[in-house]
């Protein structure tokens, strides 16, 4: 199944017959709100060639995910969150350089029983049409006491819908 996200100018292909997930954006319409962060590229972020090192994009995405998760769950920043990042990917579109200000947008695109997916878009802060990188990650709800995965809470699901969709349509199950 091909799933396009116009807000991110990217399409994802999901395996046919995927089950157990929910598509937050069944019509492909632009979601009205993403979690965003602006930050300056620092000197330490660059590699010897003068561009942002590939590993830094993962740090940028992780920082945005953590801030977003803490906000959604209303957990103070000095406390952990009950989730684990399972996988990440990043597509580099244009080099970022020291001194540029970037903006990272993050949206949750799928809610499963225990896991969820995020998509990221990194652009120049003063020119949203200049895409620096696109990324994705998958996370799972986790109980650190029992050391096992757990279902996503109804509270988390409701907060995602409330945060990302002003007109909060019902979720449609992905077949």
DRENVO-868100 format. One line per 10 residues: for each residue x negated, y, z of N, C-alpha, C. Coordinates in pm, whole numbers, plus 50000, padded with zeros to 5 digits. Atoms other than C-alpha are relative to their C-alpha. Layout:
# residues N
X:Y:Z:X:Y:Z:X:Y:Z  ...;
//
This chain:
# residues 175
49916:49884:50000:50000:50000:50000:49910:50123:50000  50077:49877:50010:49861:50341:49904:50071:50108:50081  49945:49900:49911:49913:50615:50160:49922:50130:49981  50067:49873:50026:49835:50977:50070:50032:50101:50108  49985:49895:49900:49783:51261:50312:49955:50130:49936  50032:49876:50071:49802:51593:50130:49926:50099:50087  50068:49905:49912:49691:51789:50433:49850:49974:50002  50140:50037:50000:49362:51600:50414:49946:49980:49860  50039:50022:50139:49355:51568:50033:49931:49864:49985  50059:50133:50004:49288:51196:50074:50111:49896:49996;
49907:50113:50001:49467:50869:50000:49929:49879:50056  50054:50124:49944:49412:50547:50192:50077:49883:49943  49933:50119:50046:49489:50201:50067:50002:49900:50114  49986:50099:49894:49624:49963:50327:50029:49864:49936  49974:50133:50056:49633:49587:50269:50151:49973:49990  49859:50037:50018:49965:49457:50135:50043:49912:50115  49945:50084:49893:50182:49309:50405:49949:50035:50138  50047:49963:49868:50016:49495:50693:50121:50014:50092  49889:49988:49907:50238:49470:50999:49951:50051:50134  50033:49961:49864:50250:49596:51353:49965:50147:50017;
50035:49859:49987:50199:49964:51280:50117:50089:49964  49899:49901:50032:50401:50277:51241:49936:50112:49921  50048:49890:50081:50353:50539:50975:50063:50127:50054  49947:49875:49946:50387:50883:51131:50048:50094:49891  49972:49908:50108:50432:51040:50790:50053:49921:49880  49952:50091:50103:50652:50806:50580:50028:50066:49866  49968:49934:50126:50738:51066:50315:49877:50056:49931  50120:49940:50056:50381:51186:50259:50000:50151:50010  49994:49854:49986:50489:51542:50347:49892:50046:50097  50103:49944:49913:50234:51766:50513:50051:50007:50143;
49963:49991:49859:50245:51727:50888:49971:50143:50045  50005:49859:49969:50291:52060:51055:49890:50040:50096  50099:49959:49902:50021:52047:51320:49892:49894:50015  50115:50085:49972:49675:51902:51363:49927:50059:50120  50088:49951:49895:49442:51926:51658:49878:50059:49929  50114:49938:50067:49168:52169:51553:49899:50053:50101  50110:49944:49923:48831:52276:51688:49909:50074:49904  50102:49927:50077:48591:52538:51557:49869:49991:50078  50131:50008:49935:48220:52508:51627:49893:50045:49902  50113:49956:50080:47891:52644:51506:49902:49885:49982;
50106:50098:50024:47631:52420:51345:49875:50055:50069  50119:49955:49926:47328:52440:51574:49873:49950:49932  50129:50038:50056:46962:52411:51489:49971:49851:50020  50028:50141:49970:46939:52070:51657:50083:49904:49916  49912:50086:50081:47219:51936:51430:49937:49962:49866  50051:50021:50135:47003:51949:51118:49887:49897:49995  50108:50095:50026:46767:51694:50969:49883:50076:49936  50115:49930:50058:46423:51773:50818:50028:50068:49865  49966:49939:50129:46589:51860:50483:50081:50129:50018  49927:49877:49974:46784:52141:50650:50150:49990:49995;
49854:50013:49990:47134:51994:50640:50034:49927:50128  49953:50070:49880:47344:51856:50920:49972:49851:49980  50032:50144:50002:47224:51503:50998:50129:49919:49994  49881:50085:50017:47468:51226:50903:50060:49959:50134  49947:50045:49871:47499:51112:51265:50080:50109:50071  49930:49890:49932:47620:51456:51376:50148:50004:49963  49859:49999:50038:47945:51420:51180:50080:49906:50091  49933:50092:49908:48030:51122:51401:50014:50064:50139  49992:49928:49873:47952:51334:51708:50112:50103:49994  49893:49901:50016:48180:51610:51576:50136:49933:50010;
49872:50070:49996:48462:51359:51520:50030:49947:50140  49980:50053:49866:48412:51197:51861:50037:50112:50097  49967:49887:49914:48415:51537:52034:50145:50044:49979  49862:49960:50028:48742:51628:51861:50098:49896:50052  49913:50108:49950:48897:51289:51940:50014:50009:50152  49996:49995:49853:48803:51318:52308:50081:50119:50050  49924:49882:49958:48938:51672:52340:50149:49982:49973  49860:50024:50037:49259:51574:52159:50063:49898:50095  49947:50104:49911:49306:51259:52370:50022:50055:50141  49983:49942:49867:49250:51450:52695:50120:50094:50003;
49885:49909:50007:49504:51712:52583:50131:49921:49994  49877:50079:50013:49764:51453:52478:50036:49929:50130  49976:50078:49878:49724:51248:52795:50001:50084:50126  50008:49909:49886:49685:51552:53020:49906:49947:50107  50103:50051:49911:49371:51403:53172:49889:50104:50007  50110:49903:49989:49106:51641:53311:49876:49950:49925  50117:50036:50081:48788:51649:53101:49895:49923:50079  50101:50072:49923:48581:51511:53389:50044:49856:50033  49952:50137:49979:48787:51187:53390:50002:49926:49867  49995:50083:50120:48779:50901:53142:50141:49986:49947;
49869:50026:50059:49060:50813:52906:50013:49850:49975  49980:50145:50011:49216:50465:52875:50005:49952:49855  50007:50038:50142:49111:50413:52512:49855:49974:49962  50134:50030:50052:48814:50274:52321:50003:50020:49849  50013:49984:50145:48698:50372:51972:49946:49869:49944  50039:50127:50060:48679:50056:51759:49914:50015:49876  50077:49982:50123:48551:50185:51427:50016:50142:49950  49997:49867:50060:48470:50503:51240:49943:49993:49859  50059:49985:50133:48394:50608:50886:49996:50148:49967  50014:49861:50038:48285:50931:50725:49956:50009:49854;
50036:49971:50139:48269:51056:50366:49946:50142:49997  50063:49869:50007:48028:51342:50314:50030:50062:49865  49959:49934:50123:48153:51591:50056:49902:50111:49963  50091:49888:50023:47922:51892:50095:49912:50015:50124  50090:49980:49886:47621:51963:50314:50043:50119:50083  49982:49888:49908:47671:52177:50618:49861:50042:50046  50131:49947:49965:47386:52399:50730:50005:50081:50129  50015:49922:49878:47259:52568:51043:50055:50140:49978  49942:49866:50006:47449:52889:51114:50142:50005:49948  49862:50001:50049:47774:52786:50945:50095:49968:50116;
49895:50033:49904:48094:52772:51148:50096:49905:49929  49914:50103:50058:48301:52460:51083:50128:49989:50080  49875:50031:49932:48657:52365:51166:50031:49854:49975  49965:50141:50010:48754:52006:51237:50147:49986:50037  49859:50030:49973:49119:51898:51213:50013:49850:50018  49979:50143:49974:49235:51564:51352:50149:49975:50014  49860:50043:49990:49568:51386:51315:50006:49850:50021  49972:50142:49986:49692:51052:51435:50094:49963:49886  49923:50037:50119:49826:50876:51125:50073:49868:50013  49935:50129:49982:49927:50534:51256:50000:49966:50147;
49988:50052:49865:50055:50402:51587:50037:49852:49990  49970:50143:49996:50035:50025:51630:50050:49963:50138  49957:50046:49869:50127:49814:51929:49899:50041:50107  50106:49967:49906:49790:49863:52100:49898:50099:49944  50101:49916:50064:49590:50070:51852:50062:50113:49920  49955:49889:50083:49613:50389:51650:49882:50048:49915  50100:49948:50093:49429:50557:51362:50004:50152:49999  50012:49856:50019:49305:50913:51326:49931:50028:49869  50072:49949:50116:49198:51104:51019:49946:50137:50037  50068:49875:49970:48959:51397:51032:49969:50072:49871;
50041:49917:50112:48887:51683:50798:49912:50110:50056  50093:49895:49958:48586:51910:50841:49983:50096:49882  50010:49895:50103:48587:52238:50646:49918:50116:50055  50056:49874:49952:48415:52573:50659:50112:50073:50073  49896:49933:49920:48601:52772:50925:50062:50117:49927  49946:49882:50070:48638:53077:50702:50046:49969:49858  49956:50041:50135:48725:52877:50387:50048:49856:50006  49944:50134:49982:48955:52580:50447:49998:49916:49874  50006:50076:50125:48929:52482:50079:49864:49936:49979  50133:50058:50012:48559:52403:50120:49987:49886:50098;
50005:50120:49917:48561:52048:50251:49855:49956:50017  50134:50047:49966:48245:51934:50426:50001:49847:50010  49993:50145:49982:48351:51582:50525:50142:49958:50037  49874:50063:49960:48649:51350:50575:49962:49875:50080  50031:50118:49920:48660:51078:50835:50124:49931:50049  49890:50079:49943:48873:50815:51001:49945:49920:50118  50039:50086:49888:48867:50618:51323:50122:49922:50049  49897:50084:49939:49063:50343:51494:49967:49986:50148  50015:50004:49855:49117:50335:51871:50098:49900:50058  49911:50095:49933:49270:50085:52112:50018:50044:50145;
49972:49973:49859:49439:50138:52449:49933:49891:50083  50083:50093:49925:49227:49975:52718:50016:50022:50149  49995:49997:49854:49256:49891:53087:49862:49958:50051  50137:50026:49955:48910:49918:53239:49995:49911:50125  49996:50086:49881:49016:49737:53560:50009:49853:49958  49982:50139:50045:49135:49420:53381:49910:49966:49881  50088:50017:50117:48890:49472:53092:50073:49934:49883  49920:50054:50110:49162:49409:52836:50078:50112:49931  49918:49904:50073:49360:49588:52569:50142:49997:50056  49863:49987:49950:49706:49711:52661:50083:50072:49894;
49915:49926:50095:50005:49844:52466:49987:50151:50019  49994:49854:49990:50012:50215:52385:50124:50038:50079  49887:49961:49916:50236:50389:52634:50103:50079:49919  49893:49921:50062:50570:50538:52535:49972:50149:50015  50035:49860:49977:50445:50865:52685:49901:50048:49896  50099:49963:50101:50145:50870:52452:50067:50015:49864  49929:49993:50129:50367:50796:52151:50084:50128:49989  49914:49882:50001:50610:51073:52244:49917:50128:49990  50084:49880:50005:50330:51325:52298:49938:50019:49862  50053:49991:50137:50178:51244:51958:50106:50060:49909;
49892:49948:50085:50513:51301:51787:50028:50146:50029  49970:49862:49961:50579:51619:51982:49889:50094:49953  50113:49914:50037:50231:51759:51914:49989:50018:49850  50030:49996:50143:50205:51674:51546:50118:50034:49910  49884:49979:50087:50558:51714:51417:50098:50095:50066  49905:49904:49944:50770:52021:51481:50143:49948:49991  49865:50050:50016:51082:51849:51348:50009:49850:50030  50007:50138:49950:50988:51507:51498:50100:49902:49941  49913:50104:50054:51160:51266:51256:49968:49866:50064  50024:50132:49946:51197:50908:51364:49881:49935:49927;
50109:50076:50062:50894:50687:51302:50062:49889:49916  49953:50112:50079:50940:50433:51027:49895:49890:50005  50095:50111:49988:50784:50091:51062:49936:49971:49865  50073:50038:50121:50517:50002:50810:50022:49851:49978  49974:50141:50028:50607:49675:50640:49872:49924:49981;
//
